[in-house]
Amino acid sequence: MPVLHITTNQTIPAEDRSGVLLAASTTVSEMLGKPESYVMVHLEDCQDLSFGGTSDPTCIMQLKSLGLPEEQTADFSSRLCDFADVHLSVEPDRTYIEFINPPRHMWGYDRHTFQR
């Protein structure tokens, strides 16, 4: 159920895309303590993005997950910024991250929602 959306103005070469997606998936799985089989990653590279008035390397990420622990978002931010630095060549001070914890009835999967 966790989804990480990554949008960057960097170009990820075709031969590196699978590795970047796997690294992102593994990072999210480890951070949230959820099986990697539940994690989805959406990567959009080569996007028109500007930050601070420049088109230097930048990215925005959204991490959406049920039960996202608010007290851990600072640690998650650090880990996702490290990911962006290593895998996207985007400095931490050029990365924005939005954390989203949707209500269970607003998240669908396999013709149902996660509402109990």
SEDRENDO-998540 format. One record per residue (C-alpha): residue in three letters; x, z negated, y; residue number from 1. Coordinates in steps of 0.1 Angstrom, whole numbers, plus 2048, in hexadecimal, padded with zeros to 3 digits. Last residue first. Layout:
N
<'ALA', <X, Z, Y>, NUM>
...
END
This chain:
116
<'ARG', <787, 7AD, 7E6>, 116>
<'GLN', <78E, 7C6, 801>, 115>
<'PHE', <7AA, 7DE, 7F7>, 114>
<'THR', <795, 7FD, 7FC>, 113>
<'HIS', <788, 815, 7E2>, 112>
<'ARG', <789, 83A, 7D8>, 111>
<'ASP', <7AD, 837, 7CB>, 110>
<'TYR', <7BA, 827, 7EB>, 109>
<'GLY', <7AB, 81C, 80B>, 108>
<'TRP', <7B6, 804, 826>, 107>
<'MET', <79D, 7F8, 841>, 106>
<'HIS', <78C, 7DF, 82A>, 105>
<'ARG', <7AD, 7CD, 826>, 104>
<'PRO', <7B1, 7C7, 84B>, 103>
<'PRO', <7CF, 7DA, 858>, 102>
<'ASN', <7F1, 7C9, 85E>, 101>
<'ILE', <805, 7E1, 875>, 100>
<'PHE', <828, 7DD, 880>, 99>
<'GLU', <834, 7F6, 89B>, 98>
<'ILE', <859, 7FE, 89C>, 97>
<'TYR', <86D, 80D, 8B9>, 96>
<'THR', <890, 81A, 8B5>, 95>
<'ARG', <8A9, 824, 8D0>, 94>
<'ASP', <8B9, 802, 8D4>, 93>
<'PRO', <8BF, 801, 8AE>, 92>
<'GLU', <8D4, 821, 8B0>, 91>
<'VAL', <8C7, 840, 89E>, 90>
<'SER', <8DD, 851, 885>, 89>
<'LEU', <8BF, 857, 86E>, 88>
<'HIS', <8CC, 847, 84E>, 87>
<'VAL', <8E4, 82C, 85A>, 86>
<'ASP', <8D6, 824, 87C>, 85>
<'ALA', <8B2, 829, 872>, 84>
<'PHE', <8B6, 812, 854>, 83>
<'ASP', <8C7, 7F8, 869>, 82>
<'CYS', <8AA, 7F9, 881>, 81>
<'LEU', <893, 7F5, 863>, 80>
<'ARG', <8A5, 7D6, 858>, 79>
<'SER', <8A6, 7C6, 87A>, 78>
<'SER', <882, 7CD, 881>, 77>
<'PHE', <878, 7BF, 85F>, 76>
<'ASP', <88B, 79F, 868>, 75>
<'ALA', <878, 79C, 889>, 74>
<'THR', <858, 7A5, 876>, 73>
<'GLN', <85B, 788, 85F>, 72>
<'GLU', <844, 76E, 86F>, 71>
<'GLU', <829, 789, 871>, 70>
<'PRO', <827, 78C, 84B>, 69>
<'LEU', <817, 7AE, 843>, 68>
<'GLY', <7F9, 7A5, 82E>, 67>
<'LEU', <7EF, 7C9, 828>, 66>
<'SER', <80A, 7E0, 834>, 65>
<'LYS', <811, 7F9, 850>, 64>
<'LEU', <834, 7FE, 85C>, 63>
<'GLN', <835, 816, 879>, 62>
<'MET', <856, 826, 884>, 61>
<'ILE', <862, 836, 8A4>, 60>
<'CYS', <882, 849, 8A7>, 59>
<'THR', <89E, 852, 8BF>, 58>
<'PRO', <8BD, 868, 8C1>, 57>
<'ASP', <8C3, 871, 8E5>, 56>
<'SER', <8A6, 884, 8F5>, 55>
<'THR', <8A8, 870, 915>, 54>
<'GLY', <891, 85F, 92E>, 53>
<'GLY', <892, 83D, 91D>, 52>
<'PHE', <885, 84C, 8FD>, 51>
<'SER', <87C, 870, 8F7>, 50>
<'LEU', <86D, 87F, 8D9>, 49>
<'ASP', <866, 8A3, 8CF>, 48>
<'GLN', <866, 8A1, 8A9>, 47>
<'CYS', <882, 8AF, 893>, 46>
<'ASP', <87A, 895, 877>, 45>
<'GLU', <859, 888, 86A>, 44>
<'LEU', <85C, 871, 84C>, 43>
<'HIS', <83F, 861, 83B>, 42>
<'VAL', <848, 845, 822>, 41>
<'MET', <82F, 837, 809>, 40>
<'VAL', <836, 816, 7F6>, 39>
<'TYR', <821, 80A, 7D8>, 38>
<'SER', <839, 816, 7BD>, 37>
<'GLU', <854, 804, 7D0>, 36>
<'PRO', <845, 7E4, 7C4>, 35>
<'LYS', <83F, 7CB, 7E0>, 34>
<'GLY', <857, 7B0, 7EC>, 33>
<'LEU', <850, 7BA, 810>, 32>
<'MET', <874, 7C0, 81B>, 31>
<'GLU', <880, 7CC, 7F9>, 30>
<'SER', <864, 7E6, 7F6>, 29>
<'VAL', <868, 7F1, 81A>, 28>
<'THR', <88E, 7F7, 816>, 27>
<'THR', <889, 808, 7F4>, 26>
<'SER', <870, 821, 803>, 25>
<'ALA', <886, 827, 821>, 24>
<'ALA', <8A5, 82D, 80B>, 23>
<'LEU', <890, 844, 7F5>, 22>
<'LEU', <883, 859, 812>, 21>
<'VAL', <8A6, 85C, 821>, 20>
<'GLY', <8B5, 867, 7FF>, 19>
<'SER', <899, 880, 7FA>, 18>
<'ARG', <89F, 88F, 81D>, 17>
<'ASP', <8C5, 892, 81A>, 16>
<'GLU', <8C7, 8B5, 80B>, 15>
<'ALA', <8AD, 8C2, 823>, 14>
<'PRO', <8C1, 8B7, 841>, 13>
<'ILE', <8B0, 89C, 856>, 12>
<'THR', <8AE, 8A8, 87A>, 11>
<'GLN', <8AB, 88C, 894>, 10>
<'ASN', <88E, 88A, 8AC>, 9>
<'THR', <87F, 86F, 897>, 8>
<'THR', <85D, 864, 888>, 7>
<'ILE', <85D, 84C, 86B>, 6>
<'HIS', <83C, 83F, 85D>, 5>
<'LEU', <840, 823, 843>, 4>
<'VAL', <822, 81C, 82E>, 3>
<'PRO', <81D, 7FD, 819>, 2>
<'MET', <800, 800, 800>, 1>
END
